Amino acid sequence: MNLEKRVIEVKLKEGQKVYYLIGGFVESGHVIDLEKKPYGYIFRLDSYGGCEGQYTIDESQIGISVFLTEEEAKSHMHEQNRSFPAYC
């Protein structure tokens, strides 16, 4: 079986507005705590967290659960396995 690695070249900026899927809905938030790691980068959203605080999101979620435009997020909102969980 030949698997292709998905490459995402997106440069997020601190404070950038993005859109994400949660519980089948599209929400928006701003990128905070953007951190470069040896394997890529991680970030948090000011509007997505739980009882313990903001959740850390890996760059691999861009194009799956996190989107740069509202239109792209809406086009994927009814697909299974794309939303973040909507509970804490």
VONU-137856 format. One line per field, with one value per atom (N, C-alpha, C): residue number from 0; atom name; x negated, y negated, z negated. Coordinates in Angstrom, 1 decimal, decimal comma. Atoms other than C-alpha are relative to their C-alpha. Last residue first. Layout:
<recs>
pos	c(NUM_...)
site	c(CA_...)
X	c(X_...)
Y	c(Y_...)
Z	c(Z_...)
</recs>
This chain:
<recs>
pos	c(87_87_87_86_86_86_85_85_85_84_84_84_83_83_83_82_82_82_81_81_81_80_80_80_79_79_79_78_78_78_77_77_77_76_76_76_75_75_75_74_74_74_73_73_73_72_72_72_71_71_71_70_70_70_69_69_69_68_68_68_67_67_67_66_66_66_65_65_65_64_64_64_63_63_63_62_62_62_61_61_61_60_60_60_59_59_59_58_58_58_57_57_57_56_56_56_55_55_55_54_54_54_53_53_53_52_52_52_51_51_51_50_50_50_49_49_49_48_48_48_47_47_47_46_46_46_45_45_45_44_44_44_43_43_43_42_42_42_41_41_41_40_40_40_39_39_39_38_38_38_37_37_37_36_36_36_35_35_35_34_34_34_33_33_33_32_32_32_31_31_31_30_30_30_29_29_29_28_28_28_27_27_27_26_26_26_25_25_25_24_24_24_23_23_23_22_22_22_21_21_21_20_20_20_19_19_19_18_18_18_17_17_17_16_16_16_15_15_15_14_14_14_13_13_13_12_12_12_11_11_11_10_10_10_9_9_9_8_8_8_7_7_7_6_6_6_5_5_5_4_4_4_3_3_3_2_2_2_1_1_1_0_0_0)
site	c(N_CA_C_N_CA_C_N_CA_C_N_CA_C_N_CA_C_N_CA_C_N_CA_C_N_CA_C_N_CA_C_N_CA_C_N_CA_C_N_CA_C_N_CA_C_N_CA_C_N_CA_C_N_CA_C_N_CA_C_N_CA_C_N_CA_C_N_CA_C_N_CA_C_N_CA_C_N_CA_C_N_CA_C_N_CA_C_N_CA_C_N_CA_C_N_CA_C_N_CA_C_N_CA_C_N_CA_C_N_CA_C_N_CA_C_N_CA_C_N_CA_C_N_CA_C_N_CA_C_N_CA_C_N_CA_C_N_CA_C_N_CA_C_N_CA_C_N_CA_C_N_CA_C_N_CA_C_N_CA_C_N_CA_C_N_CA_C_N_CA_C_N_CA_C_N_CA_C_N_CA_C_N_CA_C_N_CA_C_N_CA_C_N_CA_C_N_CA_C_N_CA_C_N_CA_C_N_CA_C_N_CA_C_N_CA_C_N_CA_C_N_CA_C_N_CA_C_N_CA_C_N_CA_C_N_CA_C_N_CA_C_N_CA_C_N_CA_C_N_CA_C_N_CA_C_N_CA_C_N_CA_C_N_CA_C_N_CA_C_N_CA_C_N_CA_C_N_CA_C_N_CA_C_N_CA_C_N_CA_C_N_CA_C_N_CA_C_N_CA_C_N_CA_C_N_CA_C)
X	c(1,3_15,0_-0,3_-0,2_17,5_-1,3_-0,7_17,9_0,3_-1,1_15,4_0,6_0,5_13,4_1,2_-0,3_15,1_-0,8_0,7_13,7_0,1_1,4_14,5_-0,8_0,3_17,7_-1,5_0,8_18,4_-0,4_-0,8_21,2_-0,7_-0,7_19,1_0,8_0,3_16,7_0,8_0,0_17,9_-0,3_-1,4_18,7_0,1_-0,5_15,0_1,5_0,6_13,9_0,5_-0,5_16,3_-0,5_-1,3_15,3_0,7_-1,1_11,7_1,3_0,4_8,4_1,2_0,0_9,7_-0,4_0,3_9,3_-0,2_-0,9_10,8_-0,1_-0,8_9,3_1,1_-0,6_7,6_0,9_-0,4_5,4_0,5_-1,4_5,5_0,5_-0,7_2,0_1,5_-0,1_0,7_0,7_1,1_1,3_0,3_-0,4_3,9_-1,3_1,1_3,4_0,3_0,6_6,6_-1,1_0,0_7,3_-0,6_0,6_8,0_0,1_1,4_8,7_-0,7_0,1_12,5_-1,4_-0,8_12,3_-0,1_0,7_10,9_1,1_-0,2_11,7_-0,8_-1,4_12,3_0,3_-0,5_8,8_1,4_-1,0_7,5_0,6_-1,3_4,3_0,9_-0,6_1,2_1,2_-1,2_-1,3_0,6_-0,4_-4,1_1,3_-1,0_-6,2_0,4_-0,8_-8,3_1,0_0,9_-11,1_0,8_0,5_-8,4_-1,0_0,8_-7,4_-0,6_1,3_-4,8_-0,6_0,6_-1,7_-1,5_1,0_-0,3_-0,6_0,8_2,8_-1,0_1,1_4,7_-0,8_1,3_8,0_-1,1_0,8_11,4_-1,3_1,2_14,3_-0,8_0,3_17,0_-1,2_1,1_18,6_-0,2_-0,2_21,0_-1,3_-0,8_21,1_0,3_-1,4_20,0_0,9_-0,2_17,0_1,4_-1,3_15,6_0,0_0,2_13,0_1,4_-1,3_12,6_-0,3_-0,2_9,5_1,3_-1,3_8,8_0,0_-0,7_5,1_1,3_-1,2_4,0_0,8_-0,6_0,5_1,2_0,6_-0,2_0,8_-0,9_0,3_-0,7_0,6_-1,9_1,0_-0,9_-0,4_-0,8_0,8_-2,4_0,8_-0,8_-0,6_-1,0_0,8_-2,1_0,8_-0,6_-0,1_-0,9_-0,1_-2,2_0,6_0,7_-1,3_0,1_-0,7_-0,6_-0,8_0,9_-1,5_0,8_-0,8_0,0_-0,9)
Y	c(0,2_-19,0_1,2_-0,2_-18,5_-0,2_1,1_-19,5_0,2_-0,4_-17,2_-1,3_-0,2_-18,7_0,4_0,9_-18,1_0,3_1,3_-16,4_-0,9_0,0_-12,7_-1,3_-0,7_-12,7_-0,1_-1,2_-15,3_0,6_-1,2_-17,7_1,3_-0,2_-20,7_1,2_-1,3_-20,3_0,3_-1,0_-23,0_1,4_-0,4_-25,2_1,1_-0,7_-25,2_0,5_-1,3_-26,1_0,8_-0,8_-29,0_1,4_-0,5_-30,3_0,9_0,7_-30,6_0,6_1,4_-29,6_-0,9_0,5_-26,2_-1,5_1,4_-24,1_-0,5_0,6_-20,6_-1,5_-1,2_-18,8_-0,6_-0,7_-21,5_1,2_1,0_-22,6_0,8_0,3_-19,8_-1,0_-1,0_-18,6_-0,2_0,5_-21,9_1,0_-0,2_-20,5_-0,5_-0,6_-22,0_0,1_0,2_-22,7_0,8_-1,3_-23,0_-0,4_-0,1_-26,2_1,3_1,0_-25,8_0,2_0,2_-23,1_-1,1_0,4_-23,2_-0,3_-0,8_-23,1_-0,5_-0,6_-25,1_0,8_-1,5_-26,7_0,6_-0,3_-30,5_1,5_0,8_-31,9_0,5_1,0_-29,2_-0,6_-0,1_-27,3_-1,1_1,3_-26,6_0,3_-0,2_-23,9_-1,4_1,0_-23,9_0,4_0,9_-21,6_-1,1_-0,7_-18,6_-0,9_-0,6_-20,5_0,7_-1,2_-22,7_0,6_-0,9_-26,2_1,1_-0,5_-27,7_1,0_-0,7_-29,8_0,4_-0,9_-30,7_0,9_0,5_-32,3_1,1_-0,8_-31,9_-0,7_0,6_-33,7_0,9_0,4_-32,1_-0,5_0,7_-31,1_-0,4_1,1_-28,5_-0,7_0,8_-26,2_-1,1_1,4_-23,6_-0,7_0,2_-19,8_-1,5_-0,5_-19,4_-0,2_-0,6_-21,6_0,4_-0,8_-22,6_0,6_-1,4_-25,4_0,7_-0,6_-28,8_1,5_-1,2_-31,0_0,6_-0,6_-34,6_1,3_-0,3_-35,4_0,6_1,0_-36,8_0,3_0,2_-35,1_-1,0_1,1_-34,3_-0,1_0,6_-31,0_-1,2_0,8_-30,2_-0,7_1,1_-27,4_-0,7_1,2_-24,9_-1,2_1,3_-21,7_-1,1_1,1_-18,4_-1,3_1,3_-15,3_-1,1_0,9_-12,2_-1,3_1,3_-9,8_-0,8_1,1_-6,2_-1,3_1,3_-3,4_-1,1_1,2_0,0_-1,2)
Z	c(0,8_-28,5_-0,8_1,5_-25,7_-0,7_0,5_-22,0_-1,5_0,9_-20,5_-0,7_1,4_-17,6_-0,9_1,1_-14,3_-1,2_-0,2_-11,2_-1,2_0,5_-11,9_0,3_1,3_-9,8_-0,3_-0,2_-7,1_-1,4_0,1_-7,6_0,2_1,3_-8,4_-0,2_0,7_-5,5_-1,2_-1,0_-3,0_-0,6_-0,3_-6,0_1,0_1,1_-7,0_0,2_0,0_-3,5_-1,2_-1,0_-3,4_0,1_0,5_-6,8_1,1_-0,4_-5,6_-0,5_-0,1_-7,1_0,4_-1,4_-8,3_0,0_0,0_-11,4_1,4_1,0_-11,7_-0,1_0,5_-8,7_-1,0_-1,1_-6,6_-0,3_-1,0_-9,4_1,3_0,0_-12,0_1,0_-0,9_-11,1_0,0_-1,3_-12,6_0,9_-0,8_-16,1_1,4_-1,3_-18,4_0,8_-1,0_-22,1_1,3_-0,6_-24,0_0,9_-1,5_-26,0_0,4_-0,8_-29,7_1,5_0,4_-32,3_0,8_1,4_-32,0_-0,4_0,9_-28,2_-1,4_1,2_-25,4_-0,8_0,1_-22,1_-1,1_0,2_-21,8_-0,1_1,1_-22,1_-0,4_-0,5_-19,8_-1,3_0,7_-20,6_0,6_0,3_-18,6_-0,8_0,7_-17,6_-0,4_1,0_-15,1_-0,6_-0,6_-12,9_-1,0_-0,9_-13,9_0,7_-1,0_-15,7_1,2_0,6_-17,4_1,1_-1,0_-16,6_-0,8_0,4_-19,0_1,0_-1,1_-18,4_-0,3_0,5_-21,8_1,1_1,1_-20,3_-0,3_0,3_-17,0_-1,2_-0,4_-17,0_-0,5_1,1_-17,0_0,5_-0,4_-14,8_-1,3_1,0_-15,1_0,5_-0,3_-12,4_-1,1_-0,3_-13,7_0,3_-1,2_-13,6_0,3_0,1_-17,2_1,2_1,3_-16,7_-0,1_0,2_-13,4_-1,4_0,4_-13,2_-0,2_0,2_-11,6_-0,3_-0,7_-11,8_-0,3_0,1_-12,7_0,8_-1,2_-13,0_-0,3_-0,1_-16,4_1,3_1,3_-16,3_0,3_0,8_-12,7_-1,3_0,9_-10,8_-0,7_1,1_-8,0_-0,8_0,5_-6,0_-1,1_0,1_-3,9_-0,4_0,1_-4,5_-0,2_0,3_-3,3_0,0_-0,2_-3,4_-0,5_1,1_-3,2_0,4_-0,2_-0,5_-1,3_0,7_-1,4_0,3_-0,1_1,0_-0,6_0,0_0,0_0,0)
</recs>
